Amino acid sequence: MPDWLQKQLKNAFLEKNRQQIRLLNQCWYYYHRRYEPEKTQNKNRA
């Protein structure tokens, strides 16, 4: 998980901002689906 996203999530949880938590959660799943498979494919090739 990127550092910027971790910081944003931490602040959202501390402020109990449910709307921001939901938005950041969606960002995380989008990022994870989009970029994580590429990393695992590159590791398998090495």
Phi and psi restraints in degrees (value plus and minus 20) as a CYANA .aco file:
   2 PRO   PHI     -82.8   -42.8
   2 PRO   PSI     129.9   169.9
   3 ASP   PHI     -79.7   -39.7
   3 ASP   PSI     -61.3   -21.3
   4 TRP   PHI     -82.3   -42.3
   4 TRP   PSI     -56.5   -16.5
   5 LEU   PHI     -91.8   -51.8
   5 LEU   PSI     -58.4   -18.4
   6 GLN   PHI     -80.9   -40.9
   6 GLN   PSI     -63.8   -23.8
   7 LYS   PHI     -84.3   -44.3
   7 LYS   PSI     -62.9   -22.9
   8 GLN   PHI     -83.2   -43.2
   8 GLN   PSI     -63.7   -23.7
   9 LEU   PHI     -83.9   -43.9
   9 LEU   PSI     -62.0   -22.0
  10 LYS   PHI     -79.4   -39.4
  10 LYS   PSI     -66.8   -26.8
  11 ASN   PHI     -83.8   -43.8
  11 ASN   PSI     -60.8   -20.8
  12 ALA   PHI     -83.5   -43.5
  12 ALA   PSI     -61.2   -21.2
  13 PHE   PHI     -87.8   -47.8
  13 PHE   PSI     -60.4   -20.4
  14 LEU   PHI     -84.2   -44.2
  14 LEU   PSI     -56.8   -16.8
  15 GLU   PHI    -105.1   -65.1
  15 GLU   PSI     -26.1    13.9
  16 LYS   PHI      36.2    76.2
  16 LYS   PSI      22.7    62.7
  17 ASN   PHI    -112.8   -72.8
  17 ASN   PSI      72.5   112.5
  18 ARG   PHI     -83.7   -43.7
  18 ARG   PSI     -57.5   -17.5
  19 GLN   PHI     -82.9   -42.9
  19 GLN   PSI     -64.0   -24.0
  20 GLN   PHI     -89.1   -49.1
  20 GLN   PSI     -56.2   -16.2
  21 ILE   PHI     -81.2   -41.2
  21 ILE   PSI     -65.3   -25.3
  22 ARG   PHI     -81.9   -41.9
  22 ARG   PSI     -64.6   -24.6
  23 LEU   PHI     -82.2   -42.2
  23 LEU   PSI     -66.3   -26.3
  24 LEU   PHI     -87.4   -47.4
  24 LEU   PSI     -53.3   -13.3
  25 ASN   PHI     -83.1   -43.1
  25 ASN   PSI     -62.4   -22.4
  26 GLN   PHI     -83.8   -43.8
  26 GLN   PSI     -59.1   -19.1
  27 CYS   PHI     -81.2   -41.2
  27 CYS   PSI     -62.8   -22.8
  28 TRP   PHI     -82.8   -42.8
  28 TRP   PSI     -66.4   -26.4
  29 TYR   PHI     -86.6   -46.6
  29 TYR   PSI     -56.1   -16.1
  30 TYR   PHI     -83.1   -43.1
  30 TYR   PSI     -68.4   -28.4
  31 TYR   PHI     -80.8   -40.8
  31 TYR   PSI     -66.1   -26.1
  32 HIS   PHI     -82.4   -42.4
  32 HIS   PSI     -64.3   -24.3
  33 ARG   PHI     -85.0   -45.0
  33 ARG   PSI     -58.2   -18.2
  34 ARG   PHI    -100.4   -60.4
  34 ARG   PSI     -60.9   -20.9
  35 TYR   PHI    -128.0   -88.0
  35 TYR   PSI     -47.3    -7.3
  36 GLU   PHI     -88.3   -48.3
  36 GLU   PSI     -59.5   -19.5
  37 PRO   PHI     -79.2   -39.2
  37 PRO   PSI     -54.0   -14.0
  38 GLU   PHI     -84.2   -44.2
  38 GLU   PSI     -59.5   -19.5
  39 LYS   PHI     -86.3   -46.3
  39 LYS   PSI     -61.4   -21.4
  40 THR   PHI     -90.4   -50.4
  40 THR   PSI     -54.1   -14.1
  41 GLN   PHI     -86.2   -46.2
  41 GLN   PSI     -60.5   -20.5
  42 ASN   PHI     -86.4   -46.4
  42 ASN   PSI     -55.9   -15.9
  43 LYS   PHI     -87.3   -47.3
  43 LYS   PSI     -57.9   -17.9
  44 ASN   PHI     -89.2   -49.2
  44 ASN   PSI     -47.9    -7.9
  45 ARG   PHI     -95.4   -55.4
  45 ARG   PSI     -47.4    -7.4
